[in-house]
Amino acid sequence: MLISENVLLRPYNTFGIAAQSRYFAAFSSADELRELLSAAQFKALPHMILGGGSNVLFTKDFDGVILKNEMKGIEVVKEDDQYVYVKSGAGESWHGFVMENIKQNRAGLENLSLIPGNVGASPMQNIGAYGVEIKDTFHSLEALHLEEQTVVTFSKEECAFGYRESVFKHKYKGQFAILSVTYRLSKQPHFNTSYGAIETELKEMGVQELSIQAISQAVINIRSSKLPDPAKIGNAGSFFKNPTVSGAVYERIKGAFPNVVAYPVDGGQFKLAAGWLIEQCGWKGYREGDAGVHAKQALVLVNYGGAKGGEIYNLSQKVLDSVEEKFGVLLEREVNII
């Protein structure tokens, strides 16, 4: 295993932030990770497990060791009349994993096409898009406890999934490295086309017979038209969560802003579209040096080339403050701040 010093992290985060890590090494097995964790030179240093770098903002250099997860492999571990259980190494590309299952006619992930990042990150924040979250098809995961160096299996219930939440973001934050994830995918699809512009896009595509392949392509088309490609403009996708508010707060906002975009959720609450709130505050297309708010989707903060992580963070704080002042709603960052 190659251990490097003073490594520039620009290639390893989709924001393209030019922070540095004191040490950097990659692992492709649990034993390699154990060996790195046991290295004498790392004992007193902080560790960070890095996957695709698609949900992180480096605001400073990392004075520790970054361990890049490159565990690969996709395999069917079991199947029955209804489902196929597919296990993936945490270092596999999420979109590549989705495409492989669609190719094999395994349903359940098609609405999650073209989400950046790796498979290992998918359960950490219960990624979701277009009416689907990974908890809908998640079966289990294997993770290495970084202190005890034992492999632990987590069930769906043990992951405690919520909206962009899991046990790994709070209770077990920084304690585990996810090694593999197993999904339970359907042999008979249950199509979900009601969210967003999927049905409109399917009509424009001229789709006569619905399929998971058609839905996947519709999602890819929509995402490509609205969201910037990280390979061209640095970004981490949605920077803020959609806030959930009480019915009373929703009615107050609706009284002042009749066009508010919101969706009813459990318990008489409403989920507000954070992008709409941000756009109403005039941020869409705003640019401050090389830090900006995307011109087509106000939920996405971007690095036009030379922005520092601190500049992106400061812009996000200005957005938070303005939304709270105008609507009385406090947004929460979805991206992990380092």
PLY file of the C-alpha trace (Angstrom):
ply
format ascii 1.0
element vertex 338
property float x
property float y
property float z
element edge 337
property int vertex1
property int vertex2
end_header
0.00 0.00 0.00
1.25 3.44 -0.93
1.14 6.09 1.81
1.61 9.61 0.45
2.31 12.87 2.29
0.93 16.37 1.67
-1.54 15.24 -0.99
-3.63 17.78 -2.90
-7.29 16.81 -2.52
-8.68 18.61 -5.57
-9.06 15.34 -7.57
-10.76 13.63 -4.64
-13.69 15.97 -3.99
-16.38 16.98 -6.47
-16.24 20.61 -5.30
-12.68 20.69 -6.65
-11.36 22.36 -3.48
-7.55 22.53 -3.36
-7.08 21.55 0.28
-4.28 19.21 1.33
-4.12 16.12 3.51
-1.06 15.42 5.67
-1.26 11.72 4.77
-3.27 9.87 2.13
-3.67 6.15 1.42
-6.16 3.91 -0.37
-7.49 0.51 0.74
-9.28 -2.21 -1.22
-9.99 -4.72 1.55
-10.81 -4.82 5.24
-7.35 -6.23 5.99
-5.65 -3.34 4.18
-7.74 -0.89 6.18
-6.81 -2.65 9.43
-3.13 -2.44 8.47
-3.41 1.29 7.81
-5.28 1.91 11.07
-2.57 0.03 12.96
0.32 1.97 11.40
2.40 3.62 14.14
2.68 6.92 12.27
-1.13 7.31 12.23
-1.92 6.37 15.84
-2.15 9.92 17.19
-3.73 11.44 14.07
-7.38 11.91 13.09
-8.71 9.63 10.36
-11.21 10.33 7.62
-12.73 7.71 5.33
-13.27 9.16 1.86
-15.37 7.66 -0.92
-16.28 9.60 -4.06
-15.92 12.95 -2.28
-19.34 14.04 -3.55
-20.80 15.19 -0.24
-17.91 16.99 1.44
-16.61 20.56 1.59
-13.01 21.00 2.71
-12.74 24.42 4.36
-9.13 23.81 5.49
-6.27 21.37 5.12
-6.75 18.01 6.84
-4.03 17.45 9.45
-4.43 13.71 9.62
-4.79 10.71 7.34
-7.40 10.34 4.63
-8.17 6.71 3.83
-9.77 6.36 0.41
-12.21 3.48 0.07
-11.57 1.56 -3.14
-13.37 -1.68 -2.27
-14.90 -3.01 -5.51
-17.05 -5.88 -6.72
-20.76 -6.47 -7.44
-22.33 -9.88 -6.83
-25.70 -11.54 -6.35
-25.67 -13.10 -2.89
-29.15 -14.68 -3.00
-32.51 -14.49 -4.73
-36.06 -15.74 -4.40
-39.22 -15.54 -6.50
-39.60 -11.81 -5.93
-36.21 -10.33 -5.14
-32.53 -10.36 -6.02
-30.08 -9.44 -3.26
-27.10 -7.62 -4.77
-23.96 -6.85 -2.77
-21.59 -4.08 -3.83
-18.20 -2.98 -2.59
-18.40 0.47 -1.00
-15.88 1.86 -3.48
-18.03 1.17 -6.54
-19.53 4.16 -8.37
-23.17 4.59 -7.35
-24.33 5.40 -10.87
-22.34 2.46 -12.24
-24.01 0.18 -9.69
-27.46 1.50 -10.64
-26.75 1.01 -14.36
-25.51 -2.55 -13.83
-28.73 -3.51 -12.04
-30.92 -1.82 -14.64
-29.05 -3.75 -17.32
-29.98 -6.94 -15.45
-33.65 -5.81 -15.11
-33.45 -5.45 -11.34
-35.90 -2.77 -10.26
-35.88 -0.25 -7.43
-32.94 2.05 -8.09
-33.94 3.58 -11.43
-35.12 6.88 -9.88
-31.68 7.24 -8.28
-29.74 7.32 -11.56
-26.88 9.80 -12.05
-26.41 10.62 -8.37
-22.68 11.26 -7.89
-20.56 9.46 -5.33
-19.89 5.86 -4.34
-22.06 3.03 -3.03
-20.59 3.28 0.47
-21.98 6.78 0.94
-25.52 5.80 -0.08
-26.70 4.56 3.34
-24.80 7.19 5.32
-27.33 9.86 4.44
-30.10 7.71 2.94
-29.69 9.27 -0.50
-32.88 9.97 -2.39
-34.35 11.57 -5.49
-37.62 11.71 -7.43
-39.77 10.12 -4.75
-37.40 7.26 -3.86
-34.87 6.78 -1.04
-32.35 3.98 -0.65
-34.13 2.77 2.50
-36.86 1.52 0.13
-34.52 -1.20 -1.22
-31.74 -1.38 1.38
-31.13 -4.78 2.97
-27.91 -4.61 5.01
-24.34 -3.35 5.13
-20.99 -4.43 6.51
-18.77 -1.90 8.27
-15.45 -1.99 10.08
-15.38 -0.46 13.55
-12.30 1.77 13.38
-11.30 1.34 17.03
-12.09 -2.34 17.59
-11.30 -3.27 13.95
-14.15 -5.79 13.88
-16.66 -6.13 11.03
-20.25 -5.39 12.06
-23.39 -6.09 10.00
-26.15 -3.48 10.16
-29.77 -4.22 9.22
-32.14 -1.63 7.81
-33.64 -1.08 11.26
-30.22 -0.65 12.87
-29.31 2.06 10.34
-32.21 4.20 11.64
-32.84 5.87 8.29
-34.55 9.27 8.12
-34.64 12.12 5.63
-30.96 12.35 4.59
-30.16 10.74 7.92
-28.79 7.52 9.34
-27.10 6.30 12.50
-23.74 6.97 10.82
-24.29 10.74 10.72
-24.83 11.12 14.45
-24.60 8.23 16.93
-21.78 6.45 15.07
-20.28 9.40 13.22
-16.62 8.75 12.44
-16.67 5.32 14.14
-17.16 3.02 11.13
-15.91 2.50 7.60
-18.60 1.00 5.38
-17.15 -1.94 3.43
-20.11 -3.21 1.42
-23.84 -2.61 0.96
-26.52 -5.15 -0.05
-29.73 -4.07 -1.77
-32.93 -6.07 -2.22
-34.08 -5.40 -5.77
-37.35 -6.48 -7.37
-37.85 -8.85 -10.27
-41.24 -7.24 -10.91
-40.97 -3.41 -11.09
-43.26 -0.99 -9.29
-42.91 2.22 -11.27
-42.69 5.57 -9.51
-43.20 8.42 -11.98
-45.33 10.89 -10.02
-42.49 13.00 -8.63
-41.04 16.01 -10.40
-41.01 16.11 -14.17
-40.61 12.38 -14.85
-43.98 11.90 -16.54
-43.47 15.00 -18.70
-39.99 13.82 -19.70
-41.28 10.32 -20.55
-43.86 11.89 -22.88
-41.21 14.04 -24.54
-39.08 10.92 -24.98
-42.02 9.26 -26.77
-42.07 6.31 -24.37
-44.97 4.00 -25.21
-44.27 1.20 -22.75
-43.02 2.04 -19.26
-39.83 0.32 -18.08
-37.10 0.85 -15.52
-34.76 1.66 -18.41
-37.08 4.45 -19.62
-37.49 5.90 -16.11
-33.73 5.83 -15.58
-33.13 7.68 -18.84
-35.81 10.24 -17.99
-34.13 10.91 -14.63
-30.74 11.19 -16.32
-32.16 13.68 -18.83
-33.78 15.80 -16.11
-30.71 15.81 -13.85
-28.42 16.65 -16.76
-30.58 19.61 -17.75
-30.86 21.06 -14.23
-27.69 20.15 -12.36
-24.07 21.03 -13.17
-21.63 18.26 -14.07
-18.98 18.17 -11.28
-16.36 17.40 -13.94
-17.06 20.84 -15.44
-18.22 22.96 -12.49
-17.27 21.96 -8.95
-20.29 21.13 -6.77
-21.66 18.58 -4.32
-25.22 18.44 -5.61
-27.89 19.68 -3.21
-26.12 21.73 -0.55
-29.15 22.15 1.72
-31.88 19.83 2.97
-35.53 20.54 2.23
-36.85 21.74 5.62
-39.85 20.11 7.29
-42.18 22.50 9.13
-45.41 22.28 11.13
-48.78 22.87 9.54
-49.02 26.21 11.34
-45.68 27.42 9.95
-46.68 26.26 6.48
-49.99 28.16 6.67
-48.15 31.28 7.84
-45.74 31.13 4.92
-48.50 30.28 2.45
-50.50 33.28 3.65
-47.61 35.59 2.76
-46.33 33.61 -0.24
-49.24 31.78 -1.93
-46.92 30.14 -4.49
-44.78 28.40 -1.89
-43.64 24.94 -3.06
-44.40 22.35 -0.38
-45.39 18.71 0.02
-47.44 17.19 2.88
-45.60 14.59 4.97
-46.46 12.47 8.01
-47.80 14.04 11.18
-49.52 16.97 9.49
-46.19 18.52 8.60
-44.99 19.94 5.29
-41.69 19.67 3.47
-40.71 22.95 1.83
-38.62 23.13 -1.33
-35.35 24.69 -0.14
-34.44 25.64 -3.70
-37.63 27.71 -4.00
-36.96 29.47 -0.68
-33.41 30.32 -1.74
-34.54 31.53 -5.16
-37.13 33.83 -3.58
-34.30 35.46 -1.63
-32.60 36.37 -4.91
-29.65 33.99 -4.76
-30.19 32.00 -7.95
-27.26 32.70 -10.29
-25.45 34.81 -7.68
-21.65 34.78 -7.84
-19.03 36.03 -5.42
-15.59 35.50 -6.95
-15.46 31.82 -7.92
-18.10 30.81 -5.36
-21.69 30.91 -6.54
-25.26 29.65 -6.55
-26.08 27.70 -9.67
-28.06 29.57 -12.32
-30.49 26.68 -12.95
-30.87 25.21 -9.45
-30.59 27.45 -6.39
-30.15 24.42 -4.13
-26.68 23.84 -5.61
-23.62 25.87 -4.61
-20.76 25.81 -7.11
-17.03 26.40 -7.45
-16.30 28.10 -10.76
-12.65 27.13 -10.53
-10.61 28.76 -7.82
-12.93 29.12 -4.86
-11.68 28.15 -1.42
-13.81 25.96 0.79
-14.20 28.78 3.27
-15.63 31.02 0.55
-18.25 28.40 -0.34
-19.07 27.98 3.34
-19.41 31.74 3.91
-21.76 32.00 0.94
-23.86 29.16 2.35
-24.12 31.04 5.64
-25.38 34.16 3.86
-28.02 32.00 2.13
-29.05 30.46 5.48
-29.34 33.85 7.13
-31.43 35.38 4.34
-33.89 32.46 4.21
-34.33 32.60 7.98
-34.89 36.35 7.86
-37.42 36.22 5.02
-39.36 33.06 5.91
-38.49 32.29 9.54
-37.18 28.89 8.45
-33.69 27.64 9.30
-32.15 25.56 6.53
-29.70 22.78 7.29
-26.61 21.96 5.25
-26.68 18.52 3.65
-22.97 18.56 2.77
-20.40 17.48 5.37
-18.18 20.41 6.38
-14.54 19.55 7.13
0 1
1 2
2 3
3 4
4 5
5 6
6 7
7 8
8 9
9 10
10 11
11 12
12 13
13 14
14 15
15 16
16 17
17 18
18 19
19 20
20 21
21 22
22 23
23 24
24 25
25 26
26 27
27 28
28 29
29 30
30 31
31 32
32 33
33 34
34 35
35 36
36 37
37 38
38 39
39 40
40 41
41 42
42 43
43 44
44 45
45 46
46 47
47 48
48 49
49 50
50 51
51 52
52 53
53 54
54 55
55 56
56 57
57 58
58 59
59 60
60 61
61 62
62 63
63 64
64 65
65 66
66 67
67 68
68 69
69 70
70 71
71 72
72 73
73 74
74 75
75 76
76 77
77 78
78 79
79 80
80 81
81 82
82 83
83 84
84 85
85 86
86 87
87 88
88 89
89 90
90 91
91 92
92 93
93 94
94 95
95 96
96 97
97 98
98 99
99 100
100 101
101 102
102 103
103 104
104 105
105 106
106 107
107 108
108 109
109 110
110 111
111 112
112 113
113 114
114 115
115 116
116 117
117 118
118 119
119 120
120 121
121 122
122 123
123 124
124 125
125 126
126 127
127 128
128 129
129 130
130 131
131 132
132 133
133 134
134 135
135 136
136 137
137 138
138 139
139 140
140 141
141 142
142 143
143 144
144 145
145 146
146 147
147 148
148 149
149 150
150 151
151 152
152 153
153 154
154 155
155 156
156 157
157 158
158 159
159 160
160 161
161 162
162 163
163 164
164 165
165 166
166 167
167 168
168 169
169 170
170 171
171 172
172 173
173 174
174 175
175 176
176 177
177 178
178 179
179 180
180 181
181 182
182 183
183 184
184 185
185 186
186 187
187 188
188 189
189 190
190 191
191 192
192 193
193 194
194 195
195 196
196 197
197 198
198 199
199 200
200 201
201 202
202 203
203 204
204 205
205 206
206 207
207 208
208 209
209 210
210 211
211 212
212 213
213 214
214 215
215 216
216 217
217 218
218 219
219 220
220 221
221 222
222 223
223 224
224 225
225 226
226 227
227 228
228 229
229 230
230 231
231 232
232 233
233 234
234 235
235 236
236 237
237 238
238 239
239 240
240 241
241 242
242 243
243 244
244 245
245 246
246 247
247 248
248 249
249 250
250 251
251 252
252 253
253 254
254 255
255 256
256 257
257 258
258 259
259 260
260 261
261 262
262 263
263 264
264 265
265 266
266 267
267 268
268 269
269 270
270 271
271 272
272 273
273 274
274 275
275 276
276 277
277 278
278 279
279 280
280 281
281 282
282 283
283 284
284 285
285 286
286 287
287 288
288 289
289 290
290 291
291 292
292 293
293 294
294 295
295 296
296 297
297 298
298 299
299 300
300 301
301 302
302 303
303 304
304 305
305 306
306 307
307 308
308 309
309 310
310 311
311 312
312 313
313 314
314 315
315 316
316 317
317 318
318 319
319 320
320 321
321 322
322 323
323 324
324 325
325 326
326 327
327 328
328 329
329 330
330 331
331 332
332 333
333 334
334 335
335 336
336 337
